[in-house]
Amino acid sequence: MIDPIVRASLDVLPFAQSIVGSDRRDVAFLCIDDEFAIGAAKKIGFGECAPLAGLHRETLDDAMTALEDFLDGIRDIDDLPPSAAFAASCALATSAGFGSTPVPDAKVAAFFAGGAAELLDGEIARLSSASAVKLKIGRASEADDRALLERALAALPRARFRLDGNRKLTRSACESLVRGLDAARFEYLEDPLVDPSELAALAKSTGIAIALDETVVDRTAAAAELRAQLARDKAVAVWVLRMSAIGSLDAIYDAARDAALHGADVVLSTAYESSYTLRLAVHVAAAIPNARRAHGLGTAHVLANDVCASAVVRDGVIAGDALPVPLAEAWE
């Protein structure tokens, strides 16, 4: 092995630049072997570290330094920034055999990142077989967002929509955006409000369930109380677990159990990581009883190149195949 940490840059398709913030996606892979295995039983595990600006506080350089400290025994997983903790725990788990055997395929929601003007025939064809489609709202004007919803509803009559607002909207703006549209066509509103304390009122006024994303990542006592109150109000249907923003696999499983206690399903999501992490997420989903819905893993198409075979969504699923070796040539 040349180096236990290898860095790579992945080209991002132009359409997705406004989402990831750059035409390059810098990632690093941690490689760990199973020190307790012998001979043919010895396994090597991999974990991807790819903090995303605007989601993670740490940079990739910060995370790589933390991983080097972890390898040197200076820091424990729980002391690492989330993206590094995710990578380290994935490398440890896969070195112990996690992901080495097939699991059930994972249902995946389709993802469209653009506005109404970009929802052209090619994208409609890509999305046409999806039962669930995620759209971004709150980044454009209310008129442009409304045009996107109206075009998507008309062009994709079989789909239900997940509207992700990333805490950018006021309650009145969100209510206005969906007013007069068929609430049954929307699966949920994903943490759309600047003031999340108004989420229960939003669910009541619109008739559309709420999914929590940023409100799950927030580990303050105030956020915990809000999650509990929203559960009492029966306003929340889903917790979106953006895995590398939560941290280690143990932290993700803990969050999934917490969601179940709050009466919520789990939808796994990534931060535009490579197809290796998308494939690993299929294995994580198989280990979570309340991960019953289509997951937010349909992002392989934003990368022009990848670290392993692309996690292409076929017939609404990503196959639960055994995990490949990422950046295989780097470890030769």
C-alpha positions as CSV (number, residue, x, y, z in Angstrom):
1,M,0.0,0.0,0.0
2,I,1.4,3.4,-1.0
3,D,-0.4,5.6,1.5
4,P,-3.4,5.0,3.9
5,I,-4.9,8.3,2.7
6,V,-5.3,9.1,-1.0
7,R,-6.8,12.3,-2.3
8,A,-8.6,12.7,-5.7
9,S,-10.5,15.3,-7.6
10,L,-13.7,14.4,-9.5
11,D,-15.0,16.5,-12.3
12,V,-18.5,17.9,-11.7
13,L,-20.9,18.2,-14.6
14,P,-21.6,21.8,-15.5
15,F,-25.3,21.5,-14.6
16,A,-24.5,20.7,-11.0
17,Q,-21.9,23.4,-10.3
18,S,-24.5,25.6,-8.6
19,I,-25.1,22.7,-6.1
20,V,-21.6,21.7,-5.2
21,G,-20.1,25.2,-5.6
22,S,-17.3,24.2,-7.9
23,D,-16.5,22.3,-11.1
24,R,-14.3,19.9,-9.0
25,R,-15.3,17.7,-6.1
26,D,-12.2,17.0,-3.9
27,V,-12.4,13.8,-2.0
28,A,-10.0,11.6,0.1
29,F,-10.1,7.9,0.9
30,L,-8.9,6.3,4.0
31,C,-7.6,2.7,3.8
32,I,-7.5,0.4,6.8
33,D,-6.7,-3.3,7.0
34,D,-8.1,-5.7,9.6
35,E,-5.2,-6.1,11.9
36,F,-6.7,-9.1,13.6
37,A,-7.3,-11.2,10.4
38,I,-4.7,-13.5,9.1
39,G,-3.8,-14.7,5.6
40,A,-6.7,-15.1,3.1
41,A,-9.1,-13.8,5.8
42,K,-7.4,-10.5,5.9
43,K,-9.7,-7.6,4.6
44,I,-9.0,-4.0,3.6
45,G,-11.6,-1.4,4.3
46,F,-12.2,2.1,2.8
47,G,-14.0,5.2,3.8
48,E,-14.6,8.4,1.8
49,C,-14.0,11.8,3.3
50,A,-15.5,14.7,1.2
51,P,-16.6,17.7,3.3
52,L,-18.9,20.0,1.3
53,A,-18.6,23.8,1.7
54,G,-21.9,25.1,3.2
55,L,-22.7,21.8,4.9
56,H,-19.5,20.9,6.8
57,R,-17.5,23.3,8.9
58,E,-14.3,21.4,8.3
59,T,-12.3,21.6,5.0
60,L,-10.8,18.6,3.3
61,D,-7.4,19.6,4.6
62,D,-8.8,19.8,8.2
63,A,-10.4,16.4,7.8
64,M,-7.2,14.8,6.4
65,T,-5.2,16.2,9.3
66,A,-7.7,14.7,11.7
67,L,-7.6,11.3,9.9
68,E,-3.8,11.3,10.2
69,D,-4.1,12.0,13.9
70,F,-6.6,9.1,14.1
71,L,-4.2,6.8,12.4
72,D,-1.4,7.9,14.8
73,G,-3.7,7.1,17.8
74,I,-3.9,10.7,18.8
75,R,-7.6,11.2,18.3
76,D,-10.6,8.8,18.7
77,I,-13.4,8.7,16.1
78,D,-15.7,10.6,18.4
79,D,-13.2,13.5,18.4
80,L,-13.0,13.8,14.7
81,P,-15.0,16.3,12.6
82,P,-18.1,14.6,11.1
83,S,-16.8,13.9,7.6
84,A,-13.6,12.4,9.0
85,A,-15.5,10.3,11.6
86,F,-17.7,9.0,8.8
87,A,-14.7,8.0,6.7
88,A,-12.8,6.4,9.6
89,S,-15.9,4.4,10.8
90,C,-16.6,3.2,7.2
91,A,-13.0,2.1,6.7
92,L,-13.1,0.2,10.0
93,A,-16.4,-1.4,9.3
94,T,-15.6,-2.5,5.8
95,S,-12.2,-3.9,7.0
96,A,-14.2,-6.1,9.3
97,G,-16.5,-7.3,6.5
98,F,-19.3,-4.8,6.3
99,G,-20.4,-4.4,2.7
100,S,-18.7,-7.6,1.6
101,T,-21.9,-9.5,0.8
102,P,-24.9,-8.4,-1.2
103,V,-27.9,-6.8,0.5
104,P,-31.4,-5.9,-0.8
105,D,-31.5,-3.1,-3.4
106,A,-32.3,0.3,-2.0
107,K,-35.1,2.4,-3.4
108,V,-33.9,5.8,-4.6
109,A,-35.6,9.1,-5.2
110,A,-34.6,11.0,-8.3
111,F,-33.0,14.4,-8.0
112,F,-33.3,17.5,-10.1
113,A,-31.2,20.4,-9.2
114,G,-32.2,23.1,-11.6
115,G,-35.1,25.5,-12.3
116,A,-38.0,25.4,-14.6
117,A,-36.0,26.6,-17.6
118,E,-33.6,23.6,-17.1
119,L,-36.4,21.0,-16.8
120,L,-36.1,20.1,-20.5
121,D,-37.0,17.0,-22.4
122,G,-33.8,15.1,-21.6
123,E,-34.2,15.7,-17.8
124,I,-37.9,14.8,-18.0
125,A,-37.0,11.6,-19.7
126,R,-34.4,10.8,-16.9
127,L,-37.0,11.5,-14.2
128,S,-40.1,10.0,-15.9
129,S,-39.9,6.6,-14.2
130,A,-39.3,7.9,-10.7
131,S,-42.0,7.6,-8.1
132,A,-40.3,10.2,-5.9
133,V,-38.4,13.3,-7.2
134,K,-36.5,15.8,-5.0
135,L,-36.5,19.5,-6.1
136,K,-34.7,22.4,-4.6
137,I,-36.7,25.5,-3.6
138,G,-35.7,28.8,-2.0
139,R,-32.7,29.5,-4.2
140,A,-34.6,31.4,-6.9
141,S,-37.5,33.9,-6.8
142,E,-40.9,32.7,-5.6
143,A,-42.1,33.1,-9.2
144,D,-39.3,30.9,-10.6
145,D,-39.9,28.3,-7.9
146,R,-43.6,28.2,-8.6
147,A,-42.9,27.8,-12.3
148,L,-40.6,24.8,-11.5
149,L,-43.3,23.2,-9.4
150,E,-46.0,23.7,-12.0
151,R,-43.8,22.3,-14.8
152,A,-42.7,19.4,-12.7
153,L,-46.2,18.5,-11.7
154,A,-47.4,18.6,-15.3
155,A,-44.4,16.8,-16.8
156,L,-44.1,14.1,-14.3
157,P,-47.6,13.0,-13.4
158,R,-46.5,9.7,-11.8
159,A,-44.2,11.3,-9.3
160,R,-44.5,12.7,-5.8
161,F,-42.2,15.5,-4.9
162,R,-39.9,16.3,-2.0
163,L,-39.2,20.0,-1.8
164,D,-35.9,20.8,-0.1
165,G,-35.7,24.4,1.1
166,N,-32.5,24.3,3.2
167,R,-34.0,26.6,5.8
168,K,-34.2,29.5,3.2
169,L,-37.9,30.3,3.2
170,T,-40.3,32.1,5.6
171,R,-43.4,30.3,6.5
172,S,-45.6,32.8,4.5
173,A,-43.4,32.4,1.4
174,C,-43.5,28.6,1.6
175,E,-47.3,28.6,2.1
176,S,-47.6,30.9,-0.9
177,L,-45.4,28.7,-3.0
178,V,-47.6,25.6,-2.7
179,R,-51.0,27.3,-2.4
180,G,-53.5,25.9,-4.8
181,L,-51.4,22.9,-5.8
182,D,-52.4,19.4,-5.0
183,A,-50.9,18.6,-1.6
184,A,-51.2,14.9,-2.3
185,R,-48.5,15.3,-5.0
186,F,-45.9,16.3,-2.4
187,E,-44.4,13.7,-0.1
188,Y,-42.8,16.2,2.2
189,L,-41.3,19.7,2.7
190,E,-37.7,19.2,3.8
191,D,-36.7,21.7,6.5
192,P,-37.7,24.7,4.4
193,L,-38.0,27.4,7.0
194,V,-35.6,29.9,8.4
195,D,-37.5,29.5,11.7
196,P,-37.9,25.8,12.2
197,S,-40.2,26.4,15.2
198,E,-42.9,27.1,12.7
199,L,-42.7,23.7,11.0
200,A,-45.8,22.3,12.7
201,A,-47.9,25.3,11.7
202,L,-46.6,24.9,8.1
203,A,-47.6,21.3,8.0
204,K,-51.1,22.1,9.3
205,S,-51.6,25.0,6.9
206,T,-50.4,23.2,3.8
207,G,-51.5,19.6,4.5
208,I,-47.9,18.5,3.6
209,A,-45.8,16.5,6.0
210,I,-42.4,17.7,7.1
211,A,-39.0,16.1,6.8
212,L,-36.1,17.2,9.1
213,D,-32.6,17.6,7.8
214,E,-30.7,20.6,9.3
215,T,-32.8,20.1,12.4
216,V,-31.4,16.6,12.8
217,V,-27.8,17.6,12.3
218,D,-28.3,20.3,15.0
219,R,-27.3,18.5,18.2
220,T,-28.2,21.4,20.6
221,A,-30.6,20.9,23.5
222,A,-33.0,23.4,21.8
223,A,-33.1,21.3,18.6
224,A,-33.7,18.2,20.6
225,E,-36.7,19.8,22.3
226,L,-38.0,21.0,18.9
227,R,-37.7,17.5,17.5
228,A,-39.7,16.1,20.5
229,Q,-42.3,18.8,20.2
230,L,-42.7,18.2,16.4
231,A,-43.2,14.5,17.2
232,R,-45.9,15.4,19.7
233,D,-47.6,17.5,17.0
234,K,-47.3,14.6,14.6
235,A,-45.9,17.0,12.0
236,V,-42.8,15.1,10.9
237,A,-42.8,12.0,8.8
238,V,-39.1,11.7,8.0
239,W,-35.7,12.4,9.3
240,V,-33.2,12.9,6.5
241,L,-29.8,11.6,7.7
242,R,-27.1,13.2,5.7
243,M,-24.6,10.7,6.7
244,S,-21.2,12.5,6.6
245,A,-22.7,15.5,8.4
246,I,-23.8,13.3,11.3
247,G,-20.5,11.5,11.7
248,S,-19.6,7.8,12.3
249,L,-21.8,4.9,11.4
250,D,-22.6,4.4,15.0
251,A,-23.9,8.0,15.2
252,I,-26.0,7.4,12.1
253,Y,-27.5,4.2,13.6
254,D,-28.2,6.1,16.8
255,A,-29.9,8.9,14.9
256,A,-32.0,6.3,13.1
257,R,-33.1,4.8,16.4
258,D,-33.9,8.3,17.7
259,A,-36.0,8.9,14.6
260,A,-38.0,5.7,15.2
261,L,-38.6,6.8,18.8
262,H,-40.0,10.1,17.4
263,G,-42.3,8.2,15.0
264,A,-40.3,9.1,11.9
265,D,-39.0,7.1,8.9
266,V,-35.3,7.5,7.9
267,V,-34.2,8.7,4.4
268,L,-30.4,8.4,4.0
269,S,-28.6,11.1,2.0
270,T,-25.1,12.0,1.0
271,A,-23.2,15.2,0.3
272,Y,-22.4,14.6,-3.3
273,E,-19.8,12.0,-2.5
274,S,-18.7,9.4,-5.0
275,S,-20.5,6.3,-6.1
276,Y,-18.5,4.3,-3.4
277,T,-20.4,6.1,-0.6
278,L,-23.7,5.8,-2.5
279,R,-23.1,2.1,-2.7
280,L,-22.1,1.9,0.9
281,A,-25.3,3.8,1.8
282,V,-27.3,0.9,0.3
283,H,-25.7,-1.4,2.9
284,V,-26.4,1.1,5.7
285,A,-30.0,1.3,4.7
286,A,-30.3,-2.5,4.9
287,A,-29.3,-2.3,8.6
288,I,-31.9,0.3,9.5
289,P,-35.5,-1.0,10.2
290,N,-37.2,2.3,9.7
291,A,-35.4,3.1,6.4
292,R,-38.5,2.2,4.4
293,R,-38.7,5.1,1.9
294,A,-36.7,5.9,-1.2
295,H,-33.4,7.3,-0.3
296,G,-31.6,10.5,-1.4
297,L,-28.8,8.6,-3.2
298,G,-29.6,9.6,-6.8
299,T,-26.6,11.9,-7.3
300,A,-24.0,9.9,-9.2
301,H,-25.1,11.7,-12.4
302,V,-23.5,15.0,-11.1
303,L,-20.0,13.6,-11.5
304,A,-18.3,13.4,-14.9
305,N,-15.8,10.9,-13.4
306,D,-16.0,8.6,-10.4
307,V,-13.9,6.4,-8.1
308,C,-15.6,3.1,-9.0
309,A,-18.4,1.9,-11.2
310,S,-21.1,4.6,-11.1
311,A,-24.0,4.0,-8.7
312,V,-26.5,4.3,-11.5
313,V,-30.2,4.2,-10.5
314,R,-32.0,1.6,-12.5
315,D,-35.7,1.0,-12.2
316,G,-35.8,3.2,-9.1
317,V,-33.1,1.3,-7.2
318,I,-29.4,1.1,-6.6
319,A,-28.2,-2.5,-6.5
320,G,-27.1,-3.9,-3.1
321,D,-23.9,-5.5,-4.6
322,A,-20.8,-6.1,-2.5
323,L,-18.8,-3.0,-2.3
324,P,-16.0,-2.4,-4.9
325,V,-12.5,-1.1,-4.2
326,P,-12.5,2.7,-4.8
327,L,-9.6,4.2,-6.7
328,A,-8.4,0.6,-7.2
329,E,-5.2,1.6,-9.0
330,A,-4.1,3.8,-6.0
331,W,-3.8,0.8,-3.7
332,E,-1.8,-1.5,-6.0
